[in-house]
Amino acid sequence: MNTIDLPGFKHETDALLAHFAAQPEGPDLGPYQALLLDRKELPDPELAGECNPQTRQEDLTIPLPGRSLQARLYRPHTEEPRPIVLWLHGGGFIGGDLRDIEYAASGIAAGGNVIVVSLNYRLAPENPYPAGLHDVRDTLEWLRTAKLGGDGTIVVGGQSAGAALAAGACLLARDEGRPLPDRQILCYPCLDLDQDTESYRLFDGTFLSIAPGRWSSRQYFPEGELPAAAVPLRAESLKGLPPALILAAGRDPLRDDARNYAARLEEARLVEYAHTMHAFLNFPAVLSAARHAIDLIAAELLSAPRSSGGGWAVRPARLSPALRGLSGV
């Protein structure tokens, strides 16, 4: 594991958490009504940042069997075929939107010289498991033949619940005999349910709670024994999955999900941002850790060696030179 601890991380995170704590309470609503209100709220550019001007944006409608999904495509300023990265927002499987992560999606496209497709997958409670997971699986299939300027290389990644869907889609592809993505990028992923980990005991309630029995989980997860694609940490085997870059946050109740998953994968790079909180990539305007992490992801994509077949070659589990330069380790 590589830990990144730069000046400002702790102070900036403390200040943002204090900012959220000082916000006035909203109207007294039931959980579903509060969720609907939250879905309408636009991101604050003073926290979320703005789209990278070195990209071109295009809204897409992705046709899938029995439904269509909205997505936003971010292109670097090149006409050459580039790898395609399917990127998935967070939101606890019930919220979130591609508009929340424009800085991250566009920054990865510009810095990594890749085409990013940011997807609005279906959400619970209207569409519980496995709707969102199947959206990701089927979109990955669609991207292989879509005329988007790709070079045949496919990466899947995301943040929090989106990272869980990315990991689950890789498991599904392996177990269903489908083509696997070339790489996966998992940012503070939620990979289990009702975890009893050290990070849960230390940090639950620091921006995020993963306490057992929470309303959001009841809306998404099915009752009874959970399939591995819903909780990838419970998979019997993680063999044969794509190489992974995994980012963890030091003050996140889900920190140990990232650590434990990275330890079990055949090839993974785990980079942990000290003193940062869950969802830190959503707040790049005020968190230098978020900006650093987006640059790190982009550098990793940019420096990945190519195989003769067009995809990225598998490498030993070590930091690339570009990543080392960004992390200072």
N, C-alpha and C positions, 0 to 999 in steps of 0.2 A: 504494500500500500504506500502511496505517496501522499503526504499531507502538505497542503499549501496553506501557509499562515503568513499573510502579508499585513503590513501596517494598515489600519483602517477597518479590517474585517469586523473586529469585535465592536468597535465604537459605532460603525455604520449599522450593524445589525441591532445593537441596543437601541439606537435612535429610532429605527424603523418600528421595532416592537413597541416602543413607548408611544410613537405616533399612532399606531393602531389602537393601543390601550386607551388613548385619550379621546378617541372618536365617540360622539354621542350614540347612545343606544338607538336602534331603529324602532319602528312600530312593533307592537306586540302581536306577532303573527304566528300561525302554526308553521311547522317546518316546511311543508310543501309551498305554502304561500310565500314564505321567506325565500325559498329557492327560486321561485318564479321571478320575484323582485330582483334577486341577485343576478339572474341571467340577463336581465335588461340593462344592468349597469355597465357603462363603458369604462375601459381602463383609463386611469389618470396618467397622461403622458409625463407628468412630473415624477411619477414612480416607475411607470412601465417603459419609458423611453419611446422612441419613434423608429419607423422603418429605415433601414440602411439605404441611403440614396444610391449606392453602387449596385442596386438590384432593380430589375423590372418586375412588376407585380401583375398578376392576371388571375381573376376569379374563374373557377372551374365548377362545372357540375359533372360529377363522376357517376356514370350509369352502372348500377350493379343489379343483380337479379332481384326483382321485386321492390326496389327502392333506388333513390338517387341521393347522393351526398354532396354537400358543398365543401369546396376546398379552395385554397389560395396558393398559387404557384409563384415562387420567387426564383428569378433567373439571374445569374451573374452576367456581366456585360461581355459575353462571348457567344459566337455562333457555333463553336465546336461542340460535338456531343459530349455530355458530361454525365457523371453518376447522378442518380436520382435518390434523394433522401426523403422518405415518408416520415413526417414529424407530427407528433401527437401531443396536444395540450393536456394539462392536468385538470383536476377539479373533482376528485373523489368519485369518479364514474357518474356523477349526477350534475355537474356544472362545468364551467369553463367553456372557452370558445377560442377559435383561431385568432381572433382579434386581440386576445390577451398576450400573445407571444410573438408579436410582429418583430420586435427587436431581435429575439433569439432566432427566429426562422430566417429573417433576412440577413442577419449577421453570419449565420452558418453558411448561407448561400454565397454571400460575397467573399467571406474569408476563406471558405473551403473550396471555392470555385466549383460548386455543385448546384444542381437544380433541387430546390426544396419544395415539396408538396405538403402543405399544412392542412390537416384534415379535420373537419367537424364530424366526428363519429356520433352515433346515436347514444343517448344518455338515459339512465334510469331516473325516476321510477317508470317513465313511460315505456322505456325499452331496457329491461333488466338483462343480466347475463343470459346468453352469450351475444347479445345484439352488437355491442360495441366491438367485441373481439372478432366477430365474423365480418364486421365492416373493415377492420384492419386487414384480416386475412384476404378478403375479396379485393380490397384496393391494391394490395401487393400483387395479386394476380393480374389485375387490370393494368397496372403500371408496366408490366412486362411487354405489353403489346401497344400501349398508348403512344401516340405520336407527339411526344413532349420534348424530343431532342436528347433523350438519354443514350448512354453508350452501352447499355446492357447491365451495368452495375446497379444493384439495388441495396440501399441501406434503410433500416427502420430504427426509429428512435423516438424518445419523448420524455416527458416530465411527469413524475409522480404516477397518477393513474394511467397517463399515456405511456409511461415507461413500462408499467405492468402489462398493458395491452401489447406493447412491442415484444416483450419477453414471452407473453402467452402466444402471440402469433407465430413466433419462432418455434415454440414447442408444437403447436398445431401443425405447422408445415412439416416438421420432422416426422411426427407421428402419422400424418395423413399421406406421406410420400410426395409432398409438393416441393417445388423448388424453394430452397432456403434463401433468405437475404444474405448478401455477402458480409454484412456487419450489423451489429446492434449497438445502440448508444442509449444507455439507461441512466437518467438523471433522477436521483433520490427516489428510486422505484418503491412502490407498495407491492410486495410480493407474497404476502401471507395475510392472515386474518386472525385477530385476537392474539397478537404476538405478546409473549412475556419475555422481553429482552432487556438487556441493560439500558439500551437507548430509550426504550419505552418508559422504564422506571425513572430515568433521569430527566427526560425532556418532554413527556406527554403534556400537552397544553401549551407548549412553546410554539405559537402560531397554529399548530395542528394538534388535534387529539385523535388517537387511534384506539380509544378505550373500547373494550368489548361492549356489544349491544348498541352501538351508535346507530342513529336513524339512517344515515347515508348507506351504511353497509347492508342494513336490512332491505333497502330498496334495490340493491344491485345483486347481491350474492344469492344463489339459490339455497334452499334449506337442505339439510342433510350433508352427506359427504361431498366435499368440493372437488371438482376435477382439477388436475394439475395446471391446466391452462388458465384457470381462474386464480390460482395461488401457486405460482411457479416454484417457490421454495419447497413445496411439498412433493415435487416430481421425484420419482424414484431415481431417475438418471437424468443428468444434463449433458450426456455425451452427444457429440455430433451437432451441437448448436454453433451458430456463427460466432466468430471472435467478438468480444464486447469491450467497449469503453464504458465504465460505470463511474458516475459521479455521486458522491455522498456529501451530506451537510453535517457538520460537526455537532450542531445543536438540534438535531432532528430526531423525533421518536422513531423514524424509519431508518436511521443511520445503519442499524445492524442488519436490516434487510439487504442493503447494498453490500455490506461486508461479507455476509454469509453467502450471498449468491455468487459474488466474485470468487470466493474461496472454492466453490464447487465447480465452476465452469472450467472447461479444458484450457481456454485461452481468454484471459480477461485482464484489463488494466483498471485498477481501482485508484481513483484520485479523490481525496477527501478535503473539503474546504473547511478549515478550522473556524469555529465560532459562528458559522453561518447557520441560517434557519432553513426549514423546509420551504420549497417554492422560491428560493432566492433568485432563480433565473427570471422570474416575473417582474423583478424590480431593479433593472439594470441602471436606471437613472440615479439611484441612490446607493446601490450596493456595488462596489468595485469587484467583489467576488463574482457577481453575475457577469460582468463584462469580461473578466479574466476567463471564466468558464466557457463563455461563448467563443472567445478567441482560441481557447485550448481545443475545443471540439473542432473548430474550423481548421486549426493547424494539424490535428490528427488526420482529418480527411484529406487535406492537401498533401500531406507527406506520405500517405499510405502507398507502399509499392504496388505496382500493377502486375498481375500475372499475364502470361501469354494469351490466356483465354478471355481477357478483357476485364475480369473481376479483380478484386484486391487479393494479393497473396497473403497467406497465413504467415505470421511472424512470431518469433519467440516472445514471451510475455515480458516485455521491457518497454521503457519509455522511448519514444522516438526522439531524435535530436530536436525537432521543432517543439515537441511537448516539453522536453527538458528546459529549453530556453524560456518558455513561457512560465513554467512553474518555479524556476529558480532552484531546482533540486538536481 
